[in-house]
Amino acid sequence: MSRQNKPIYRLHRNDPPRTRGFPGGFRDTAYARLSRHLGEEYIEDNQIRILPATARSFFEEQLQPFVWKGALEVIFAGTRDEESPLALLQKHESTLVRDIFSYISNQWAEHVKLTLPASLVGRTSDDSLMKFQTGRSRENRNCFNRTLLAKYSGKSNGFENGFVSFAKCGRVEFPEPANRNVNMMPFIFGDIKSLPDDLQCYFPLIEQCPYMADERGKVGYLTVHESYIDVGQTQRREGLHIESPGFFNDDPNAASFTPGVEHPWGMGVFFGPDRYEGGIFMASSVADTSEVWDALVDNRVPGIVDKHGGCEHLRALCGPGTKLEAGELIWMTDCTPHEALPQNESGLRQFFRVVTPYVSHWYADHSTANPKVPLLDHVRVMKGSKFKNARLGEQEG
C-alpha cells in the first residue's frame, strides 16, 4: 500500500477535542489542510482580513442597483411591438423582470457567503476560532498575526455558522484505470467486501477520507469515473453548481468542519485532530480539471439555484476559485460551489467521490445499484431523468 493511501487515524464524535491520548497520525489531515499555502499577496488581494462575509458586504461598492436603461428598455419595448419576436413575451413581463433583476441587482448577494481558506483557520483550547491574517508560512515574519472571530464557535456548519466551505485533507494514489464507472453506488463504510470485486481497489482511497469512526458500518455512496477525455472536454458536470437542494437530510452533522485544537501561535503544533463530520470527499487523477470555491450558497432560499444546484449566475459573487492538483483529496459541503474544467490535453482521467451517509434522495436513472448493499428505507428513490428541463448543464454532477 502506498504511503498516500495509508489508512488514517479516525475520530469518534464523542472524543474530547484535546487529549494526549491521540496517536501521532491524528495530525496528518491537519498538516494536509495547512499545506494549501497562500502568500501574503493572495491574502491581501482577496481581502482575507474581512472574511467570512456575505457577498453583499464584501462587494458592496461593486454591486450595481437595478436601472431601466439601454438594452433592457429595448427588450421591454419589444414586448409591445407586434412585429418583434419579443412580442411573444407579452403577459410574461413580471417573470422576465424578476429574472433579469436577479442578475442585475444581485439580489442573491445576501445569501452567498465568502468563507475563509481552511489553511488560515485555527482553534484554541477554549473553542475560540482564530484567523491567521497573513498566512501560515514559517518564512513569513508576520505568521503570528492572528485574530479571534468572536461571532463564530470552533465548528463550521450551515450557512450562518459556516466559515469554511472546503478543505484539503490528504492525497490519494489511484489504481490502474480499467474503464470503471459507477455513480452514487451504496457501500458500507469500513467494509471492503461491500464493494464489487472490481472496485475493491478503491477501498484504500475510501479509507484515506477522514470520515468519522461513528460512520463505520453505515451506508455511504461511491462515485468512480474512469474514461478517456479529449482536449477541451470535461468528464463531469460543467458550470458552477452546488449539490441539489435536499441532497442531504436535515441532520446537523450532515456537513460540518471543526479545526483541531492547536497552539495559539499557529505554527502547526496540534493538540487535537481536525473533525470532518458528514460532507463530501473527492479527488481527481488529472490536475486543473476540478475547481472549487471558498464560498457557501444558502440553498434554503427559494430560486437561488435551480433544482439540480446550478448557480452559474452566482459566479461573480463567489470570489476566486481554486483548481485542484492531481491526487489532491478535499472535503466540501453540499453548499460549496464547484465545477469540472476542460482538460488541457487529451488523456485518461479518474474521478473519485465519497458521499457520507446523510443522503436523502437517490436518482435511480443516474446512479448505480449495488446488489451487496440495499438503499436504506429513509432514502427517497427518484425515477426519471435527473436533468430533464434543467436550466444548467446536462451531465451528471
SEROGU-35276 format. One record per atom (N, C-alpha, C): x, y, z. Coordinates in steps of 0.02 Angstrom, whole numbers, padded with zeros to 5 digits, always signed. Each point is the difference from the previous one (the first is absolute). Layout:
% SEROGU-35276
XYZ
...
% end
This chain:
% SEROGU-35276
+00043-00060+00000
-00043+00060+00000
+00044+00062+00000
-00016+00048-00043
+00040+00061-00003
-00009+00040+00064
+00049+00043+00012
-00004+00042+00060
-00061+00047-00004
-00016+00022-00062
-00056+00046-00008
-00066-00033+00019
-00006-00065-00014
-00063-00035+00014
+00001-00037+00066
+00046+00018+00044
+00003-00031+00066
-00061+00022+00040
-00036-00046+00034
-00059+00020+00040
+00019+00051+00053
-00044+00046+00013
+00014+00054+00047
-00031-00014+00067
+00019+00040+00049
-00032-00005+00066
-00071+00025-00006
-00047-00037+00029
-00071+00017-00008
-00029+00019+00068
-00036+00055+00000
-00025+00031+00061
-00073-00018+00013
-00017-00010+00064
-00070-00007+00021
-00028+00068+00019
-00065+00009-00010
-00030+00065+00014
+00003+00018+00074
+00001-00049+00043
+00001+00016+00072
+00071+00003+00027
+00050-00005-00043
+00069+00008+00024
+00011+00072+00021
+00038+00011+00053
+00013+00069+00023
+00041+00037-00052
-00005+00067-00003
+00036+00038-00051
+00075+00001+00011
+00021-00011+00062
+00072+00004+00015
+00018-00054+00050
+00048-00040-00019
+00023-00053+00045
+00069-00023-00023
+00039-00025+00045
+00065-00027-00017
-00005-00073-00022
-00062-00026+00000
-00009-00070-00018
-00004-00014-00074
-00003+00052-00043
-00005-00012-00071
+00067-00025-00027
+00000-00050-00044
+00062-00021-00033
+00025+00054-00047
+00064-00004-00018
+00031+00052-00041
-00035+00012-00066
-00032-00051-00029
-00032+00007-00065
-00057+00048-00002
-00025+00023+00059
-00058+00044-00001
+00018+00068-00032
+00064+00016-00003
+00020+00065-00027
+00002+00001-00077
-00003-00059-00031
+00010-00003-00072
-00050+00043-00039
-00064-00005+00017
-00050+00039-00038
+00008+00075+00013
+00020+00018+00062
+00010+00071+00015
+00060+00027-00040
+00054-00039-00004
+00057+00022-00040
-00018+00006-00074
-00043-00046-00024
-00023+00005-00069
-00039+00065-00011
-00042+00017+00049
-00039+00062-00005
+00045+00061-00004
+00052+00001+00042
+00045+00057+00002
+00046+00003-00061
+00004-00055-00038
+00045-00001-00058
-00025+00043-00058
-00061+00025+00004
-00024+00047-00051
+00030+00068+00017
+00060+00012-00024
+00036+00061+00017
-00027+00059-00039
-00017+00053+00035
-00025+00061-00031
+00047+00057+00018
+00027+00032-00051
+00048+00053+00011
-00033+00064+00024
+00041+00046+00025
-00027+00063+00026
-00034+00040-00055
+00024-00006-00062
-00031+00036-00056
-00071-00025-00012
-00009-00067+00000
-00067-00029-00009
-00045+00022+00057
+00025-00002+00060
-00041+00018+00059
-00021+00073-00003
+00046+00043-00022
-00017+00071-00005
-00048+00013-00058
+00014-00029-00058
-00042+00011-00059
-00072-00022+00012
-00009-00055+00038
-00066-00027+00011
-00030+00021+00067
+00030+00049+00032
-00027+00031+00060
-00021-00051+00053
+00045-00046+00013
-00015-00052+00050
-00016+00031+00068
+00026+00059+00013
-00010+00032+00065
-00073+00013+00016
-00044+00005-00051
-00070+00015+00013
-00045-00062-00006
+00030-00058-00012
-00039-00062-00005
-00007-00034+00068
-00053-00041+00008
-00055-00015-00045
-00046+00061-00008
-00032+00004-00059
-00045+00055-00012
-00049-00019-00055
-00060+00026+00003
-00046-00011-00056
+00026+00037-00061
-00021-00023-00058
+00021+00033-00062
-00025+00072-00002
-00057+00013+00032
-00026+00069+00000
+00048+00046+00037
+00024-00019+00058
+00045+00043+00037
+00070+00002-00031
+00021-00056-00029
+00067-00004-00029
+00005+00042-00064
-00052-00004-00042
+00001+00035-00065
-00044+00063+00001
-00012+00027+00059
-00049+00054+00008
+00010+00056-00050
+00062+00021-00010
+00012+00057-00044
-00007-00018-00074
+00002-00065-00016
-00001-00022-00070
-00070-00019-00023
-00045-00014+00047
-00068-00021-00019
-00038+00060-00028
-00030-00010-00058
-00036+00054-00033
-00075-00006+00011
-00034+00054+00015
-00073-00003+00007
-00033-00011-00068
-00060-00026+00003
-00039-00012-00061
-00019+00067-00031
+00013+00008-00065
-00018+00061-00035
-00034-00017-00066
-00049+00042-00019
-00036-00011-00063
+00034+00042-00054
+00044-00032-00038
+00034+00038-00053
+00029-00049-00050
+00023+00028-00056
+00036-00038-00049
-00038-00059-00028
+00035-00056-00004
-00029-00060-00031
-00063-00024+00035
-00003+00012+00066
-00059-00023+00037
-00062+00037-00023
+00006+00064-00014
-00057+00038-00027
-00022-00028-00067
+00048-00018-00042
-00016-00028-00066
-00038-00065+00007
+00021-00042+00047
-00034-00064+00009
-00073+00010+00017
-00013+00044+00048
-00069+00009+00021
-00041+00038-00051
+00031+00045-00038
-00036+00033-00055
-00020-00052-00052
+00044-00049-00011
-00015-00052-00049
-00060-00042+00017
-00015-00007+00063
-00058-00040+00019
-00065+00034-00021
+00003+00065-00016
-00060+00036-00021
-00001+00012-00077
+00050-00027-00035
+00005+00008-00072
-00021-00066-00033
-00058+00000-00032
-00026-00061-00030
+00045-00027-00055
+00043+00042-00028
+00046-00022-00053
+00064-00031+00028
+00009+00007+00065
+00061-00026+00031
-00011-00070+00029
+00049-00044-00007
-00007-00066+00032
-00006+00004+00076
+00020+00057+00028
-00006+00009+00072
-00073+00006+00022
-00045+00010-00049
-00071+00004+00017
-00026-00065+00030
+00036-00054-00013
-00019-00064+00029
+00005+00000+00077
+00036+00050+00026
+00009+00004+00072
-00056+00039+00035
-00049+00025-00039
-00055+00035+00031
-00034-00045+00052
-00021+00030+00054
-00031-00033+00058
+00050-00038+00043
+00065+00004-00019
+00052-00032+00041
+00048+00053+00027
-00019+00063-00005
+00046+00053+00019
+00021-00004+00073
-00046-00018+00044
+00017-00002+00072
+00053-00052+00014
-00007-00059-00033
+00050-00052+00009
+00067+00022-00029
-00003+00031-00060
+00060+00023-00032
+00036+00052+00041
-00038+00046+00027
+00030+00051+00044
+00036-00032+00059
-00033-00049+00030
+00029-00032+00059
+00065-00035-00016
+00002-00036-00057
+00060-00036-00018
+00058+00048-00017
-00015+00051-00040
+00052+00048-00018
+00023+00038+00062
-00047+00016+00043
+00017+00036+00062
+00049-00040+00041
-00008-00067+00002
+00043-00042+00040
+00072+00003-00024
+00010+00012-00065
+00068+00005-00026
+00029+00070+00011
-00041+00051-00012
+00027+00068+00000
+00008+00028+00070
-00048-00013+00043
+00004+00030+00067
+00034-00046+00050
+00018-00061-00022
+00033-00047+00045
-00040-00010+00065
-00063-00015-00009
-00043-00007+00058
+00021-00060+00043
+00042-00045-00027
+00021-00058+00038
+00061+00014+00043
+00028+00060-00005
+00064+00013+00032
-00002-00011+00075
-00057+00009+00031
-00006-00010+00072
+00001-00074+00018
-00010-00044-00050
-00006-00071+00013
+00058-00040-00028
+00054+00035-00017
+00064-00032-00018
+00051+00025+00050
+00037-00046+00030
+00051+00020+00049
+00069-00019-00025
+00046+00047+00000
+00070-00014-00014
+00032-00022+00065
+00030-00060-00002
+00026-00031+00060
+00077+00005+00003
+00026-00020+00057
+00072+00000+00009
+00033-00061-00031
+00058+00008-00031
+00039-00060-00018
+00014-00041+00062
-00011-00065-00004
+00006-00042+00059
+00069+00001+00031
+00051+00013-00040
+00068+00002+00027
+00013+00060+00045
-00045+00049-00001
+00011+00060+00039
-00041+00002+00064
-00034-00055+00017
-00040-00001+00061
+00034-00045+00051
-00013+00015+00063
+00025-00041+00055
-00049+00004+00058
+00010-00044+00049
-00045-00002+00058
+00041-00004+00063
-00019+00039+00049
+00035+00000+00064
-00032-00051+00046
+00032-00012+00056
-00024-00050+00047
-00067+00019+00032
-00019+00064-00002
-00065+00021+00026
-00052+00005-00055
+00013-00030-00058
-00046-00005-00057
-00009+00067-00035
+00047+00045+00006
-00003+00063-00037
+00030-00012-00070
-00026+00035-00049
+00023-00006-00068
+00052+00053-00015
+00057-00021-00027
+00054+00045-00019
+00002+00007-00076
+00015+00061-00022
+00013+00013-00071
+00070+00028-00007
+00041-00032-00042
+00069+00021-00010
+00001+00049-00058
+00011+00063+00016
-00011+00055-00047
+00050+00002-00057
+00059-00026+00010
+00052+00008-00051
+00030-00067-00021
-00035-00055+00014
+00025-00065-00022
+00032-00039+00056
+00023-00061-00018
+00026-00047+00049
+00074-00017-00011
+00029+00022-00055
+00067-00021-00018
+00050+00021+00054
+00046-00045+00016
+00052+00016+00049
+00048+00054-00026
+00003+00006-00067
+00043+00051-00029
-00032+00069+00006
-00064+00001+00016
-00037+00063+00006
+00012+00029+00070
+00033+00056+00003
+00017+00030+00065
-00062+00022+00039
-00057+00007-00036
-00061+00021+00033
-00048-00058+00011
+00026-00062+00000
-00044-00058+00003
-00038-00005+00067
+00022+00037+00050
-00035-00001+00064
-00058+00050+00002
-00009+00036-00054
-00053+00050-00003
-00068-00034-00006
-00036-00002+00054
-00063-00037+00002
-00051+00040+00040
-00062-00016-00012
-00054+00034+00037
-00053-00052+00018
-00037+00014+00052
-00054-00044+00021
-00066+00023-00031
-00038-00048-00026
-00065+00016-00029
-00054-00017+00051
-00021+00050+00037
-00046-00011+00056
-00069-00023-00024
-00018+00017-00062
-00066-00017-00025
-00009-00075-00010
+00055-00036-00009
-00003-00071-00018
+00027-00043+00056
-00031-00060+00006
+00029-00051+00044
+00054-00036-00041
+00028-00051+00028
+00053-00036-00035
-00026-00047-00053
-00066-00006-00008
-00029-00049-00047
-00035+00036-00057
+00020-00017-00061
-00030+00030-00060
-00055-00046-00025
-00062+00022+00002
-00055-00039-00028
-00058+00047-00018
-00035-00017-00054
-00055+00041-00023
+00024+00065-00031
-00048+00042-00019
+00018+00064-00032
+00018+00053+00051
-00041+00011+00050
+00014+00052+00049
+00063-00015+00039
+00011-00063+00019
+00057-00018+00041
+00060-00024-00041
-00005+00000-00066
+00053-00026-00042
+00056+00050-00011
+00062-00022+00008
+00058+00042-00015
+00050-00034-00046
-00011-00065-00015
+00042-00037-00047
-00047-00040-00046
+00014+00002-00065
-00041-00036-00048
+00034-00064-00025
+00066+00000-00002
+00036-00060-00020
+00069+00001+00032
+00030-00058+00003
+00067-00006+00030
+00038-00056-00034
+00063+00012-00011
+00045-00054-00022
+00013-00045+00059
-00011-00066-00009
+00007-00044+00058
+00044-00061-00013
+00036-00001-00056
+00045-00055-00012
+00017-00006-00074
+00034-00055-00016
+00016-00017-00069
-00015-00074-00010
-00021-00018-00061
-00014-00070-00016
+00038-00020-00063
+00012-00064-00005
+00032-00029-00059
-00050-00046-00033
-00017+00014-00062
-00052-00038-00035
+00026-00068-00024
-00044-00050-00002
+00020-00065-00028
+00004+00005-00076
+00025-00053-00032
+00002-00001-00073
-00071+00006-00028
-00011+00044-00049
-00068+00008-00027
-00022-00062-00038
-00065-00013+00002
-00029-00058-00034
-00071+00015-00025
-00011+00064-00019
-00064+00021-00027
-00057-00012+00050
+00013+00009+00064
-00052-00007+00051
-00044+00063+00000
-00063-00009+00011
-00046+00057+00001
-00061-00016+00042
-00001+00024+00061
-00059-00006+00044
-00015+00068+00029
-00063+00013+00014
-00020+00065+00027
-00046-00010+00059
+00018+00030+00056
-00041-00002+00061
-00019-00072+00018
+00048-00045-00005
-00012-00070+00015
+00005-00011+00076
-00051-00029+00031
+00004-00011+00072
+00053-00052+00019
+00033+00012+00056
+00049-00047+00028
-00001+00010+00075
+00036-00042+00036
+00003+00004+00073
+00068+00028+00020
+00001+00054+00037
+00063+00028+00024
+00037-00052+00042
+00064-00010-00015
+00042-00046+00038
-00004-00072-00022
-00040-00017-00050
-00010-00069-00021
+00018-00008-00074
+00060-00025-00013
+00022-00008-00069
-00043-00049-00039
-00029-00048+00036
-00041-00051-00034
-00067+00028-00023
-00018+00060+00022
-00062+00030-00024
+00008+00029-00070
+00062+00003-00025
+00014+00026-00066
+00003-00057-00050
-00024+00009-00061
+00011-00050-00053
+00074-00014-00008
+00017-00059-00024
+00070-00021-00005
+00043+00050-00038
-00027+00027-00055
+00041+00044-00042
+00010+00069+00030
-00036+00015+00054
+00007+00065+00033
+00035-00004+00067
+00019-00059+00021
+00034-00007+00065
+00068+00034+00000
+00029+00012-00060
+00063+00036-00003
-00008+00073+00021
-00062+00024+00005
-00012+00069+00023
-00012+00003+00075
+00000-00057+00033
-00011+00001+00073
+00054+00040+00037
+00065-00006-00019
+00050+00041+00034
-00012+00075-00008
-00028+00021-00056
-00016+00071-00009
-00057+00021+00046
-00050-00044+00006
-00055+00014+00046
+00026+00008+00071
+00045-00045+00019
+00027+00001+00068
+00046+00059+00012
+00024+00031-00053
+00040+00061+00007
-00043+00060+00017
-00065-00003-00014
-00045+00055+00016
-00009+00003+00076
+00007+00057+00031
-00005+00005+00073
-00073+00003+00025
-00039-00049-00021
-00069-00004+00026
+00002-00022+00073
-00054+00013+00036
-00001-00015+00071
-00005-00075+00013
+00031-00022+00054
-00004-00071+00018
-00071-00023+00011
-00043+00047+00022
-00071-00016+00011
-00036-00022-00064
+00029+00018-00058
-00032-00017-00063
+00018-00069-00026
+00047-00034+00033
+00014-00069-00019
-00063-00043+00009
-00012-00041-00050
-00060-00042+00001
-00061+00033-00029
+00005+00065-00016
-00056+00036-00031
+00008+00001-00076
-00054+00016-00035
+00000+00001-00073
+00026+00067-00025
+00052-00003-00041
+00024+00059-00036
-00011-00011-00074
+00024+00048-00041
-00014-00003-00072
+00064+00016-00038
+00019-00047-00043
+00064+00004-00036
-00012+00017-00074
+00039+00048-00025
+00002+00015-00071
+00071-00010-00025
+00007-00039-00053
+00064-00011-00034
-00013+00008-00074
+00039+00043-00032
-00009+00011-00072
+00070-00001-00032
+00012-00050-00042
+00063-00007-00035
-00015+00002-00075
+00028+00048-00035
-00013+00004-00072
+00052+00043-00035
+00004-00008-00066
+00045+00040-00041
-00038+00064-00019
+00032+00057+00011
-00031+00065-00013
+00041+00038-00052
-00034+00023-00051
+00034+00040-00051
+00016+00069+00026
+00052+00031-00029
+00019+00067+00020
-00059+00047-00009
-00011+00044+00049
-00054+00048-00003
-00067-00027+00024
-00003-00064+00017
-00062-00030+00024
+00004-00011+00076
-00058-00008+00031
-00003-00014+00072
-00028-00070+00011
+00023-00031+00052
-00025-00067+00018
-00064+00005+00041
-00004+00050+00042
-00057+00008+00045
-00038+00063-00018
-00039+00024+00046
-00047+00054-00013
+00033+00068-00004
-00009+00034-00057
+00024+00068-00008
-00049+00049+00032
+00023+00061+00008
-00043+00052+00028
+00001-00001+00076
+00000+00059+00029
+00001+00006+00073
-00063-00032+00030
+00009-00041+00051
-00058-00032+00032
+00018-00022+00071
-00052-00008+00039
+00006-00034+00065
-00040-00064-00006
-00005-00038+00053
-00043-00060-00003
-00073+00021+00000
-00042-00042-00027
-00071+00016-00005
-00029+00016+00069
-00042+00052+00005
-00033+00013+00064
-00037-00062+00025
+00009-00017+00063
-00029-00061+00027
+00043-00061-00009
+00059+00008-00030
+00046-00057-00011
+00017-00033+00066
+00016+00040+00051
+00011-00025+00067
-00063+00011+00041
-00009-00042+00051
-00057+00010+00045
+00015+00056+00049
-00043+00009+00049
+00006+00057+00045
+00043-00013+00061
+00035-00056+00001
+00045-00016+00056
+00053+00055+00006
+00008+00029+00060
+00051+00053+00008
+00071-00024-00013
+00011-00066+00001
+00066-00027-00014
+00010-00016-00074
-00047+00020-00043
+00003-00018-00070
+00062+00028-00035
+00025+00057+00022
+00060+00029-00030
+00028+00053+00047
+00048-00019+00041
+00031+00049+00045
+00074-00014+00008
+00037+00054+00013
+00073-00005+00008
+00020+00036+00063
+00043-00032+00039
+00027+00030+00061
+00076-00006-00001
+00036+00055-00003
+00074-00005+00001
+00025-00027+00066
+00055-00036-00003
+00029-00028+00061
+00027+00053+00046
-00001-00015+00065
+00029+00046+00049
+00075+00004-00011
+00027+00061+00001
+00071+00009-00013
+00029+00055+00044
+00065+00004+00000
+00034+00053+00036
-00020+00067-00031
-00017+00049+00041
-00026+00063-00026
+00049+00039-00044
+00064-00019+00000
+00047+00033-00045
-00010-00023-00072
-00034-00057-00008
-00016-00022-00068
+00057-00028-00040
+00048-00031+00032
+00057-00028-00036
-00008-00075-00014
-00062-00024+00000
-00011-00070-00016
+00009-00047+00058
-00003+00026+00061
+00005-00042+00060
-00071-00018+00021
-00023-00060-00019
-00069-00020+00011
-00007-00043+00062
-00053+00013+00038
-00016-00039+00059
-00062-00043-00010
-00032+00006-00057
-00059-00039-00016
-00011-00002-00075
-00038-00048-00024
-00008-00009-00073
-00054+00045-00029
+00005+00013-00065
-00055+00031-00037
-00058-00049-00001
-00061+00027-00002
-00060-00042-00003
-00039+00017-00063
-00010-00051-00041
-00042+00006-00060
-00062-00043+00010
-00054+00032+00014
-00063-00036+00013
-00044+00006-00061
-00017-00057-00030
-00041+00000-00059
+00037+00030-00059
-00038+00030-00046
+00029+00033-00057
+00019-00047-00056
+00043+00025-00045
+00019-00034-00061
+00076+00001-00007
+00029-00056-00019
+00071-00004-00015
+00009-00013-00075
+00050+00032-00031
+00011-00015-00070
+00072+00014-00020
+00020-00032-00056
+00068+00007-00027
-00002-00018-00074
+00050+00023-00036
+00008-00013-00071
+00072-00018-00015
+00010-00040-00052
+00068-00021-00018
+00035+00051-00045
-00037+00050-00025
+00029+00049-00047
-00006+00069+00031
+00055+00035+00002
+00001+00067+00030
-00041+00049-00042
-00027+00050+00033
-00035+00056-00032
-00061-00021-00039
-00033-00054+00022
-00063-00021-00032
-00059+00006+00047
+00012+00022+00061
-00053+00015+00048
+00016+00067+00033
-00052+00039+00012
+00010+00064+00033
-00053+00007+00055
+00020+00027+00056
-00045+00006+00058
+00010+00069+00030
-00051+00026+00033
+00000+00069+00024
-00004+00004+00076
+00034+00049+00028
-00007+00017+00071
-00064+00042+00008
-00057-00034-00005
-00064+00035+00003
-00054-00050+00019
-00054+00025+00027
-00059-00040+00017
-00061+00033-00030
-00045-00040-00027
-00063+00024-00028
-00056-00025+00046
-00042+00045+00021
-00056-00019+00045
-00055-00031-00042
+00000-00066-00005
-00047-00034-00044
-00071-00003+00028
-00011+00030+00058
-00068+00003+00028
-00041+00056-00032
+00034+00046-00035
-00033+00057-00030
-00032-00021-00065
-00066+00008-00007
-00033-00021-00062
+00028+00035-00061
+00016-00039-00052
+00021+00029-00063
+00073+00018-00006
+00039-00007+00054
+00070+00021-00004
+00041-00046-00045
-00019-00064-00003
+00030-00048-00047
-00057-00036-00034
+00015-00033-00057
-00052-00040-00031
-00008-00065+00038
-00046-00042-00021
-00016-00060+00039
+00057-00051+00002
+00051+00011-00041
+00058-00045+00000
+00062+00035+00028
-00009+00057+00031
+00055+00035+00032
+00037+00048-00045
-00020+00008-00063
+00034+00045-00046
-00001+00072+00025
+00058+00033-00001
+00003+00069+00025
+00051+00041-00039
+00002-00010-00065
+00047+00038-00042
-00010+00075+00009
-00062+00021+00012
-00014+00071+00008
+00030+00030+00063
+00026-00043+00045
+00031+00024+00062
+00076+00006-00005
+00028-00017-00058
+00073-00004-00006
+00035+00064+00023
-00026+00057-00021
+00033+00063+00017
-00002+00015+00075
-00042-00035+00037
-00007+00012+00072
+00042-00046+00043
+00033-00049-00031
+00034-00053+00038
+00074+00009+00009
+00029+00054-00028
+00071+00010+00008
+00041-00046-00044
+00065-00006+00012
+00043-00042-00042
-00008-00074+00017
+00006-00042-00050
-00001-00072+00010
+00069-00028+00010
+00003-00064+00020
+00064-00035+00010
-00001-00063-00042
+00049-00007-00045
+00005-00060-00040
+00037-00054+00040
-00025-00061-00004
+00029-00054+00039
+00058-00034-00035
+00048-00021+00039
+00057-00037-00026
-00019-00073-00012
+00042-00034-00039
-00010-00072-00010
+00007-00037+00066
-00048-00042+00018
+00004-00039+00061
-00016+00039+00063
-00018+00063-00006
-00015+00040+00059
-00070-00017+00026
-00005-00022+00061
-00063-00019+00031
-00028+00059+00038
-00062+00017-00015
-00032+00055+00037
-00065-00024+00032
-00020+00037+00051
-00067-00007+00030
-00037+00064-00016
-00066-00005-00013
-00040+00059-00011
-00071-00012+00024
-00038+00054+00006
-00070-00005+00020
-00043-00010-00062
-00065-00011+00010
-00046-00006-00057
-00019+00068-00027
+00021+00055+00034
-00015+00068-00023
+00061+00036-00026
+00053-00037-00016
+00062+00028-00025
-00001+00003-00076
+00007+00058-00031
+00001+00004-00073
+00062-00036-00028
-00010-00037-00054
+00055-00036-00033
-00020-00015-00071
+00049-00019-00041
-00014-00019-00069
+00058-00041-00028
-00016-00038-00053
+00052-00035-00038
+00027+00048-00053
+00064-00007-00016
+00033+00043-00049
+00022-00040-00062
+00002+00031-00058
+00025-00034-00060
+00073-00020+00008
+00017-00057-00028
+00069-00023+00006
+00046+00038-00047
+00059+00013+00023
+00050+00036-00040
+00030-00043-00054
-00003-00066+00009
+00024-00047-00051
-00039-00065+00007
-00005-00036-00055
-00038-00062+00000
+00034-00053+00044
-00040-00042+00031
+00029-00053+00041
-00051-00031+00047
+00022-00051+00036
-00042-00034+00048
-00008+00043+00063
-00060+00000+00027
-00013+00034+00063
-00039-00047+00045
+00019+00000+00064
-00036-00038+00051
-00028+00049+00051
-00064-00008+00014
-00034+00042+00049
-00026-00044+00056
+00007+00025+00062
-00019-00039+00059
-00038+00047+00047
-00057-00025+00024
-00040+00039+00048
-00034-00047+00049
-00001+00021+00063
-00035-00036+00053
-00048+00049+00033
-00063-00019+00002
-00051+00040+00033
-00020-00036+00065
-00001+00036+00054
-00013-00029+00066
-00074-00018+00008
-00018-00034+00055
-00066-00033+00004
-00062+00044+00003
+00006+00066-00007
-00057+00043+00014
-00042+00017-00062
+00004-00042-00051
-00037+00012-00062
-00074-00011+00011
-00041+00043-00031
-00073-00007+00005
-00032-00024-00064
+00033+00013-00059
-00027-00019-00065
+00052-00041-00039
-00024-00047-00040
+00043-00042-00042
-00034-00007-00068
+00033+00026-00052
-00029+00001-00067
+00016-00065-00036
-00051-00042-00007
+00010-00068-00026
+00028-00001-00070
-00022+00045-00044
+00022-00001-00069
+00071+00025-00009
+00029+00031+00052
+00067+00028-00005
+00048-00031+00050
-00023-00048+00037
+00041-00029+00053
+00008-00075-00011
+00047-00029+00036
+00018-00071-00009
-00022-00040+00060
-00043-00049-00011
-00021-00045+00054
+00058-00047+00018
+00000-00021+00062
+00049-00048+00025
-00038-00060+00029
+00004-00058-00032
-00038-00058+00025
+00021-00020+00071
+00059+00022+00021
+00023-00017+00067
-00028+00046+00054
-00022+00060-00020
-00021+00051+00050
-00065+00033-00024
-00056-00016+00031
-00063+00034-00019
-00002+00071+00028
-00041+00041-00031
-00011+00067+00026
-00039-00002+00066
+00013+00048+00042
-00037+00004+00064
-00071+00024-00012
-00044-00017+00045
-00071+00015-00009
-00014+00075-00004
+00040+00041+00035
-00015+00071+00002
+00022+00037-00064
+00040-00033-00042
+00024+00032-00061
-00054-00003-00054
-00018+00057-00026
-00053+00004-00050
+00029-00015-00069
-00026-00050-00034
+00023-00019-00067
-00038+00041-00051
+00037+00038-00041
-00030+00043-00050
+00006-00034-00068
-00055-00001-00038
-00002-00031-00066
+00003+00053-00054
+00021-00020-00060
+00002+00046-00057
+00065+00037-00003
+00006+00042-00052
+00062+00037-00012
+00011+00053+00054
+00058-00002+00028
+00018+00049+00052
+00003+00070-00030
+00019+00005-00063
+00012+00065-00030
-00054+00021-00050
-00056-00033-00002
-00053+00019-00045
-00024+00070+00019
+00000+00044-00050
-00022+00069+00008
+00047+00041+00044
+00060-00026+00013
+00048+00039+00039
+00024+00060-00041
+00009+00056+00034
+00022+00060-00036
+00074+00000-00014
+00039-00032+00043
+00073+00002-00005
+00028-00070-00002
+00035-00017-00054
+00038-00062-00004
-00044-00060-00012
+00029-00051-00031
-00036-00062-00013
+00043-00061+00016
+00054+00011+00037
+00042-00055+00019
-00012-00016+00073
+00027-00057+00021
-00007-00019+00070
+00039+00048+00043
-00022+00008+00063
+00036+00042+00047
+00060-00036+00028
% end
